[in-house]
Amino acid sequence: MSDERPPGFSPTLVLSRADVRRFLDLDSCIAAVERALVEHAHGRSLPPGLLAMPARDGVFHVKTAGLWMERGWAAVKVNGNFPRNRETLGLPNIQGVIVLCDARHGTPLALLDSIEITILRTGAATAVAAGRLARAGARSAGILGCGSQGQVQLASLARARPLARARVYDIDRERSLAGLTPILLGVAGGLVAATVVVGVVEWKLRTRREAPLALRPGPSGAGLAIGGGF
């Protein structure tokens, strides 16, 4: 590979997952995603692309996108999705890299770990959609799955709507109870109560924490309800 670069370009930046986590927060990601969608609506984006390549125990996805703003940007994300990684190897189920290039002449600008960006970008899109499309007055959220995406989805919805209630479900009951607690503590200032209903955990939130977390069994046979227009 040639070391020649256009005048004014620094060497290609390499960012690890820890670097991305340090420099990119959810609020900044929500703002960036909303702006990108607006730019796309005005015809200032490159045509997105998608490619999938099956592997023995998973699949690789290649996704491309770009924007023409103050300058041209093009990004290519390569993710490996291997659903048994965490269970069998202790590795993330989804991992990969993003290559960011100058869209005018293809110069590589940065190589970034994709895990944190994938998590935050997905949640950010939810926040933008809920802010624009959710029914006025919606204050309830339903989350299916309490892994990393469940956590960022709830945090994102809380930024789009003043949540008063969240119902969460995971096939791992302990994860339903514990996985979202740090997120919920920051959603509305604290937890008031939680009711476990056949694997569904209902969290009632107030503006300020008025009582410690209390768990009590709910009636058997109850199902999952997602209220408030979501």
TORDOVO-484397 format. One record per atom (N, C-alpha, C): atom name; z, x, y. Coordinates in steps of 0.05 Angstrom, whole numbers, plus 5000, padded with zeros to 4 digits. Layout:
// TORDOVO-484397
 atom   up east north
   CA    Z    X     Y
...
This chain:
// TORDOVO-484397
 atom   up east north
    N 5000 5017  4976
   CA 5000 5000  5000
    C 5000 5017  5025
    N 4984 5011  5044
   CA 4982 5027  5068
    C 5007 5024  5085
    N 5015 5046  5099
   CA 5037 5045  5117
    C 5029 5038  5145
    N 5003 5034  5150
   CA 4993 5028  5176
    C 5001 5000  5184
    N 5011 4997  5209
   CA 5019 4971  5220
    C 5008 4968  5248
    N 5003 4943  5256
   CA 4994 4939  5284
    C 5014 4950  5304
    N 5004 4957  5328
   CA 5022 4967  5349
    C 5045 4947  5355
    N 5069 4956  5358
   CA 5092 4939  5364
    C 5106 4926  5341
    N 5096 4931  5316
   CA 5108 4920  5293
    C 5128 4939  5280
    N 5152 4929  5274
   CA 5172 4945  5261
    C 5167 4945  5231
    N 5180 4962  5215
   CA 5177 4961  5186
    C 5186 4934  5175
    N 5176 4927  5153
   CA 5183 4902  5140
    C 5213 4900  5136
    N 5224 4878  5146
   CA 5253 4873  5143
    C 5259 4862  5116
    N 5280 4872  5103
   CA 5289 4862  5077
    C 5317 4851  5080
    N 5320 4825  5073
   CA 5346 4811  5075
    C 5355 4801  5048
    N 5380 4808  5041
   CA 5392 4799  5016
    C 5403 4771  5020
    N 5413 4759  4998
   CA 5425 4733  5000
    C 5449 4733  5019
    N 5465 4755  5018
   CA 5488 4757  5036
    C 5479 4759  5065
    N 5457 4773  5070
   CA 5446 4775  5097
    C 5438 4748  5108
    N 5423 4733  5091
   CA 5414 4706  5099
    C 5437 4688  5105
    N 5458 4689  5088
   CA 5481 4672  5092
    C 5495 4680  5118
    N 5495 4705  5125
   CA 5508 4714  5150
    C 5493 4705  5175
    N 5466 4705  5173
   CA 5450 4700  5197
    C 5441 4671  5200
    N 5441 4655  5179
   CA 5431 4628  5180
    C 5452 4608  5173
    N 5458 4589  5191
   CA 5477 4568  5185
    C 5463 4541  5184
    N 5477 4521  5174
   CA 5464 4495  5169
    C 5454 4482  5195
    N 5469 4484  5216
   CA 5461 4471  5241
    C 5435 4484  5252
    N 5433 4510  5251
   CA 5409 4524  5259
    C 5385 4516  5242
    N 5390 4513  5216
   CA 5369 4506  5197
    C 5359 4478  5203
    N 5377 4459  5208
   CA 5369 4432  5215
    C 5351 4431  5239
    N 5359 4446  5260
   CA 5343 4447  5284
    C 5315 4459  5279
    N 5314 4480  5262
   CA 5289 4493  5256
    C 5271 4475  5240
    N 5282 4460  5220
   CA 5266 4442  5204
    C 5255 4419  5221
    N 5272 4409  5239
   CA 5262 4387  5256
    C 5239 4396  5273
    N 5242 4420  5284
   CA 5220 4430  5301
    C 5195 4435  5285
    N 5198 4446  5261
   CA 5175 4450  5244
    C 5160 4424  5237
    N 5175 4403  5232
   CA 5163 4377  5226
    C 5148 4366  5250
    N 5159 4370  5274
   CA 5146 4362  5298
    C 5120 4377  5302
    N 5122 4404  5298
   CA 5098 4420  5301
    C 5076 4412  5281
    N 5085 4406  5257
   CA 5066 4397  5236
    C 5053 4370  5245
    N 5069 4352  5256
   CA 5058 4326  5264
    C 5037 4329  5286
    N 5040 4351  5302
   CA 5021 4356  5324
    C 4998 4374  5316
    N 4996 4379  5290
   CA 4973 4394  5280
    C 4975 4424  5284
    N 5000 4434  5288
   CA 5003 4463  5293
    C 5015 4477  5268
    N 5007 4468  5245
   CA 5016 4481  5220
    C 4993 4489  5203
    N 4998 4507  5185
   CA 4978 4515  5165
    C 4979 4496  5141
    N 4958 4491  5127
   CA 4959 4472  5104
    C 4978 4483  5083
    N 4998 4468  5075
   CA 5017 4477  5055
    C 5004 4479  5027
    N 5014 4496  5010
   CA 5003 4499  4983
    C 5025 4500  4963
    N 5019 4493  4938
   CA 5038 4492  4916
    C 5025 4500  4890
    N 5038 4518  4876
   CA 5029 4527  4850
    C 5052 4529  4831
    N 5049 4520  4806
   CA 5070 4521  4786
    C 5059 4536  4762
    N 5076 4554  4750
   CA 5068 4569  4727
    C 5091 4567  4706
    N 5087 4553  4684
   CA 5108 4550  4664
    C 5114 4577  4651
    N 5139 4581  4645
   CA 5148 4605  4630
    C 5163 4595  4605
    N 5172 4613  4588
   CA 5184 4605  4563
    C 5208 4587  4566
    N 5227 4594  4584
   CA 5251 4578  4588
    C 5254 4566  4616
    N 5232 4565  4630
   CA 5233 4555  4657
    C 5206 4553  4669
    N 5205 4554  4696
   CA 5179 4552  4710
    C 5181 4567  4736
    N 5159 4579  4744
   CA 5157 4592  4770
    C 5142 4573  4789
    N 5153 4571  4814
   CA 5139 4555  4834
    C 5132 4574  4857
    N 5108 4571  4867
   CA 5099 4585  4891
    C 5092 4564  4912
    N 5105 4567  4935
   CA 5101 4548  4957
    C 5094 4563  4982
    N 5074 4552  4997
   CA 5065 4565  5021
    C 5066 4546  5045
    N 5070 4557  5068
   CA 5071 4541  5093
    C 5067 4560  5117
    N 5061 4549  5139
   CA 5058 4565  5163
    C 5057 4548  5188
    N 5062 4561  5211
   CA 5062 4548  5237
    C 5048 4565  5258
    N 5035 4551  5276
   CA 5024 4565  5300
    C 5041 4555  5324
    N 5059 4573  5333
   CA 5076 4566  5356
    C 5071 4587  5377
    N 5093 4602  5385
   CA 5088 4623  5404
    C 5070 4645  5391
    N 5071 4647  5365
   CA 5054 4664  5350
    C 5050 4651  5323
    N 5033 4662  5306
   CA 5028 4650  5280
    C 5046 4661  5259
    N 5058 4643  5243
   CA 5076 4652  5221
    C 5066 4640  5195
    N 5067 4655  5174
   CA 5060 4645  5147
    C 5082 4654  5128
    N 5090 4636  5110
   CA 5111 4642  5091
    C 5102 4635  5063
    N 5109 4651  5044
   CA 5104 4646  5015
    C 5130 4649  5000
    N 5138 4628  4987
   CA 5163 4628  4971
    C 5156 4628  4941
    N 5168 4646  4927
   CA 5165 4647  4898
    C 5193 4643  4886
    N 5197 4621  4872
   CA 5222 4615  4860
    C 5219 4612  4829
    N 5238 4623  4815
   CA 5240 4619  4786
    C 5261 4598  4781
    N 5254 4576  4767
   CA 5273 4555  4760
    C 5278 4556  4730
    N 5302 4566  4723
   CA 5309 4569  4695
    C 5336 4555  4690
    N 5335 4529  4681
   CA 5358 4512  4681
    C 5382 4521  4664
    N 5378 4540  4646
   CA 5400 4549  4629
    C 5411 4576  4637
    N 5402 4587  4659
   CA 5411 4613  4668
    C 5441 4615  4671
    N 5452 4596  4686
   CA 5481 4598  4692
    C 5497 4595  4666
    N 5489 4577  4649
   CA 5503 4572  4624
    C 5502 4596  4605
    N 5479 4608  4603
   CA 5475 4629  4582
    C 5478 4657  4593
    N 5472 4662  4619
   CA 5471 4689  4629
    C 5490 4693  4653
    N 5500 4671  4664
   CA 5516 4674  4688
    C 5500 4679  4713
    N 5474 4673  4712
   CA 5456 4677  4735
    C 5450 4651  4748
    N 5441 4651  4774
   CA 5433 4626  4787
    C 5410 4613  4771
    N 5409 4587  4770
   CA 5387 4573  4757
    C 5361 4576  4773
    N 5364 4578  4799
   CA 5340 4581  4816
    C 5344 4606  4833
    N 5325 4624  4832
   CA 5326 4648  4848
    C 5298 4657  4854
    N 5295 4673  4875
   CA 5268 4682  4883
    C 5268 4696  4910
    N 5244 4698  4921
   CA 5241 4712  4947
    C 5222 4697  4965
    N 5224 4702  4990
   CA 5205 4691  5010
    C 5193 4715  5025
    N 5166 4714  5027
   CA 5152 4734  5043
    C 5143 4721  5069
    N 5151 4732  5091
   CA 5143 4722  5118
    C 5123 4741  5129
    N 5100 4730  5138
   CA 5078 4746  5148
    C 5069 4737  5175
    N 5057 4755  5191
   CA 5043 4747  5215
    C 5017 4733  5207
    N 5013 4708  5216
   CA 4990 4693  5207
    C 4964 4701  5220
    N 4965 4718  5240
   CA 4940 4726  5253
    C 4925 4747  5236
    N 4940 4766  5224
   CA 4926 4787  5209
    C 4940 4794  5183
    N 4960 4778  5175
   CA 4972 4781  5149
    C 4993 4803  5146
    N 5002 4815  5167
   CA 5022 4836  5165
    C 5049 4825  5155
    N 5060 4837  5134
   CA 5086 4828  5124
    C 5108 4835  5144
    N 5124 4814  5151
   CA 5145 4818  5171
    C 5172 4820  5158
    N 5177 4804  5136
   CA 5203 4804  5124
    C 5201 4795  5095
    N 5219 4806  5078
   CA 5223 4797  5051
    C 5252 4787  5049
    N 5255 4762  5042
   CA 5282 4750  5042
    C 5289 4738  5015
    N 5314 4741  5007
   CA 5324 4726  4984
    C 5321 4696  4990
    N 5313 4680  4970
   CA 5306 4652  4975
    C 5329 4633  4970
    N 5351 4641  4957
   CA 5371 4622  4947
    C 5383 4606  4970
    N 5395 4620  4990
   CA 5408 4606  5012
    C 5389 4590  5028
    N 5365 4600  5033
   CA 5346 4586  5049
    C 5337 4560  5035
    N 5333 4562  5008
   CA 5326 4538  4993
    C 5347 4517  4994
    N 5372 4525  4991
   CA 5395 4507  4993
    C 5396 4493  5020
    N 5397 4510  5041
   CA 5400 4499  5068
    C 5376 4483  5077
    N 5352 4492  5071
   CA 5328 4478  5080
    C 5326 4450  5068
    N 5334 4448  5042
   CA 5333 4422  5029
    C 5353 4403  5043
    N 5377 4413  5048
   CA 5397 4396  5062
    C 5389 4389  5090
    N 5376 4409  5104
   CA 5367 4404  5131
    C 5347 4382  5133
    N 5329 4381  5113
   CA 5309 4359  5113
    C 5322 4332  5110
    N 5343 4331  5093
   CA 5358 4306  5090
    C 5371 4298  5116
    N 5383 4317  5131
   CA 5395 4310  5156
    C 5375 4299  5176
    N 5352 4312  5178
   CA 5331 4302  5196
    C 5322 4274  5188
    N 5317 4270  5162
   CA 5308 4244  5153
    C 5329 4222  5158
    N 5354 4228  5152
   CA 5376 4209  5155
    C 5380 4202  5185
    N 5378 4223  5202
   CA 5381 4218  5230
    C 5360 4200  5242
    N 5335 4202  5231
   CA 5313 4186  5242
    C 5309 4160  5227
    N 5316 4158  5201
   CA 5307 4136  5185
    C 5330 4118  5174
    N 5354 4128  5173
   CA 5376 4112  5163
    C 5381 4088  5180
    N 5391 4067  5168
   CA 5397 4042  5183
    C 5418 4048  5204
    N 5415 4036  5227
   CA 5435 4039  5248
    C 5462 4030  5238
    N 5483 4046  5243
   CA 5509 4038  5234
    C 5516 4048  5206
    N 5497 4061  5192
   CA 5503 4070  5165
    C 5525 4091  5166
    N 5546 4087  5149
   CA 5568 4106  5149
    C 5577 4113  5120
    N 5561 4106  5100
   CA 5568 4112  5072
    C 5546 4129  5060
    N 5554 4147  5043
   CA 5535 4165  5029
    C 5541 4165  4999
    N 5520 4168  4983
   CA 5523 4171  4954
    C 5510 4197  4946
    N 5524 4212  4930
   CA 5515 4239  4921
    C 5515 4239  4890
    N 5492 4244  4878
   CA 5490 4247  4849
    C 5487 4277  4843
    N 5508 4289  4831
   CA 5508 4317  4826
    C 5523 4332  4847
    N 5543 4348  4838
   CA 5562 4360  4857
    C 5559 4391  4857
    N 5535 4401  4850
   CA 5530 4430  4851
    C 5524 4438  4880
    N 5510 4460  4883
   CA 5505 4470  4910
    C 5489 4451  4927
    N 5470 4436  4914
   CA 5454 4417  4930
    C 5471 4393  4937
    N 5488 4383  4919
   CA 5505 4361  4926
    C 5523 4367  4950
    N 5533 4392  4950
   CA 5550 4400  4972
    C 5535 4401  4999
    N 5511 4413  4999
   CA 5497 4416  5024
    C 5486 4388  5033
    N 5479 4371  5014
   CA 5469 4344  5021
    C 5491 4328  5035
    N 5516 4330  5025
   CA 5537 4315  5038
    C 5543 4326  5066
    N 5544 4353  5068
   CA 5549 4365  5094
    C 5527 4358  5113
    N 5502 4356  5104
   CA 5479 4350  5121
    C 5481 4321  5130
    N 5487 4302  5111
   CA 5489 4274  5119
    C 5511 4270  5139
    N 5533 4285  5137
   CA 5555 4282  5156
    C 5547 4291  5184
    N 5527 4308  5186
   CA 5517 4317  5212
    C 5498 4296  5224
    N 5486 4280  5207
   CA 5467 4260  5216
    C 5480 4233  5222
    N 5502 4227  5208
   CA 5515 4201  5211
    C 5546 4205  5210
    N 5561 4190  5225
   CA 5590 4191  5224
    C 5601 4178  5199
    N 5602 4193  5177
   CA 5609 4181  5151
    C 5638 4171  5150
    N 5641 4148  5139
   CA 5668 4137  5134
    C 5674 4137  5104
    N 5653 4139  5087
   CA 5658 4138  5058
    C 5636 4154  5044
    N 5644 4168  5023
   CA 5625 4182  5006
    C 5632 4177  4977
    N 5612 4169  4961
   CA 5616 4167  4933
    C 5599 4188  4919
    N 5612 4203  4901
   CA 5599 4226  4888
    C 5601 4223  4858
    N 5581 4234  4844
   CA 5581 4232  4815
    C 5570 4258  4803
    N 5582 4268  4782
   CA 5572 4290  4767
    C 5579 4287  4738
    N 5562 4295  4720
   CA 5569 4293  4691
    C 5593 4310  4684
    N 5599 4330  4701
   CA 5623 4346  4699
    C 5644 4334  4717
    N 5663 4319  4706
   CA 5682 4304  4722
    C 5699 4322  4740
    N 5706 4346  4730
   CA 5722 4364  4746
    C 5707 4373  4770
    N 5681 4377  4767
   CA 5665 4385  4790
    C 5663 4363  4810
    N 5663 4338  4801
   CA 5663 4315  4820
    C 5689 4316  4837
    N 5711 4323  4824
   CA 5737 4322  4838
    C 5740 4346  4856
    N 5731 4370  4847
   CA 5737 4394  4861
    C 5714 4406  4877
    N 5689 4402  4868
   CA 5667 4417  4879
    C 5662 4410  4908
    N 5667 4385  4917
   CA 5660 4377  4944
    C 5684 4377  4963
    N 5707 4384  4953
   CA 5731 4382  4970
    C 5729 4399  4995
    N 5720 4424  4994
   CA 5717 4439  5019
    C 5698 4426  5039
    N 5677 4414  5029
   CA 5658 4401  5047
    C 5671 4376  5059
    N 5684 4361  5042
   CA 5696 4336  5052
    C 5718 4341  5073
    N 5732 4363  5069
   CA 5754 4370  5088
    C 5742 4375  5116
    N 5717 4384  5117
   CA 5705 4389  5143
    C 5688 4367  5153
    N 5683 4346  5138
   CA 5665 4324  5146
    C 5677 4308  5169
    N 5702 4299  5165
   CA 5714 4281  5185
    C 5742 4289  5192
    N 5749 4314  5188
   CA 5776 4323  5194
    C 5795 4321  5171
    N 5787 4310  5148
   CA 5805 4309  5126
    C 5800 4285  5107
    N 5813 4286  5085
   CA 5811 4265  5065
    C 5835 4247  5067
    N 5831 4221  5063
   CA 5852 4202  5063
    C 5859 4194  5034
    N 5839 4187  5018
   CA 5844 4179  4991
    C 5819 4181  4975
    N 5822 4183  4949
   CA 5800 4184  4931
    C 5806 4166  4907
    N 5786 4151  4899
   CA 5789 4133  4876
    C 5769 4141  4855
    N 5779 4148  4831
   CA 5761 4156  4809
    C 5753 4131  4794
    N 5727 4126  4792
   CA 5717 4102  4779
    C 5696 4110  4759
    N 5704 4113  4734
   CA 5685 4120  4713
    C 5666 4142  4721
    N 5678 4164  4728
   CA 5662 4187  4735
    C 5652 4187  4764
    N 5656 4165  4778
   CA 5648 4164  4806
    C 5673 4168  4822
    N 5672 4187  4841
   CA 5694 4192  4858
    C 5688 4182  4886
    N 5705 4165  4896
   CA 5701 4153  4922
    C 5720 4166  4942
    N 5709 4177  4963
   CA 5725 4190  4984
    C 5723 4172  5009
    N 5747 4165  5019
   CA 5748 4150  5044
    C 5756 4169  5066
    N 5740 4171  5087
   CA 5745 4191  5107
    C 5752 4177  5133
    N 5769 4191  5148
   CA 5777 4182  5175
    C 5771 4204  5195
    N 5774 4198  5220
   CA 5768 4218  5241
    C 5788 4241  5239
    N 5813 4234  5232
   CA 5833 4255  5229
    C 5848 4251  5203
    N 5858 4273  5192
   CA 5872 4272  5167
    C 5899 4258  5171
    N 5903 4235  5158
   CA 5927 4219  5162
    C 5945 4220  5137
    N 5936 4231  5115
   CA 5952 4232  5091
    C 5941 4252  5072
    N 5957 4264  5055
   CA 5946 4283  5035
    C 5929 4269  5015
    N 5912 4285  5001
   CA 5895 4274  4981
    C 5910 4261  4959
    N 5903 4236  4952
   CA 5916 4221  4931
    C 5894 4211  4912
    N 5899 4214  4886
   CA 5880 4204  4866
    C 5893 4181  4851
    N 5877 4160  4846
   CA 5887 4138  4830
    C 5864 4127  4814
    N 5869 4119  4789
   CA 5848 4109  4772
    C 5837 4082  4782
    N 5811 4079  4780
   CA 5798 4054  4788
    C 5793 4037  4764
    N 5783 4013  4768
   CA 5778 3995  4746
    C 5756 4005  4728
    N 5759 4000  4702
   CA 5738 4008  4684
    C 5713 3991  4687
    N 5690 4003  4681
   CA 5665 3988  4681
    C 5652 3987  4708
    N 5664 3999  4729
   CA 5652 3998  4755
    C 5628 4017  4756
    N 5609 4011  4772
   CA 5585 4028  4773
    C 5583 4042  4800
    N 5562 4058  4803
   CA 5558 4073  4828
    C 5546 4055  4849
    N 5558 4054  4872
   CA 5546 4039  4895
    C 5542 4058  4918
    N 5519 4056  4930
   CA 5513 4072  4954
    C 5510 4052  4977
    N 5529 4052  4995
   CA 5529 4032  5016
    C 5519 4042  5043
    N 5519 4025  5062
   CA 5513 4033  5089
    C 5484 4038  5095
    N 5466 4032  5077
   CA 5438 4035  5083
    C 5425 4059  5072
    N 5440 4078  5060
   CA 5427 4101  5048
    C 5416 4093  5020
